[in-house]
């Protein structure tokens, strides 16, 4: 039974391949015949000859040549309505087509009467990020003049989402993105050395993981045109804090007491993080045109924090577990971030008729 199915599958695939090959050969013959007819001025039947093969049967170059022949046929018959309709179809399939020296003058003139631009694009983007908090005013139950905490990026977070791009001109774009983002950072503190047995030396370590919705809004400018397009970016980012978790530890360097630890603490329960924060963003990247169908994207950007992430009103809540259990009070701090991302952009093109000025 299996052998019969295998044989039937091979026969079916062979027949399909034979049919496709036969159709392709037939379409190539039609294109050659259409070119001959056009050269001798017998153009009436050219559109009908090529119509079915444009849908299926031509490769890219053959299809492009067939479109040109159909457009030139309608122009030679002075049928501008059908010539315009065929040119719109041509530009939908080849929106970034550039005129070549071999193109006939009448085709060039009609092509230049259309302005084809990507009206907007849709995209997906994702990558990793690093967070770099920094303190502008320290707080804590320790001697603030003799010791301060240290902030570090630890392990990359990630971001992923979608984008809508509006084209302002051939090189300037307006970008709006919505991203889900997780970012992490590390904080450590070694207070001033103590000598009292009633107040032994201790150290604090805190890992915080933030979950955010980010809304980057930016303008980009392409530095060159062509297949590879480097660009620059500048704009702002708004973030909404969905919630953070803190993993704190307090331990004693001399081993005199056990490590103080427990379950992670949700900052939403403490209400000690601001929900809305804003950043400036600047960056650069590279777009790669993939066969006129869209762009692969490599993007790097730096986000500079404009607003403090700590809710000062609840920082000194005496019931906070961070204070009475771990002897920690949040500093006034900002966060800077680095994004490194990959993406895909799919442009939506619009072709509009415009007057030609000599």
Helices and strands as residue ranges (DSSP letters): H 2-39, H 46-55, H 60-76, H 80-93, H 105-112, E 114-137, E 150-153, E 157-167, E 172-190, E 203-222, E 228-251, E 265-266, H 267-270, E 276-289, E 295-305, G 312-314, H 321-324, E 332-353
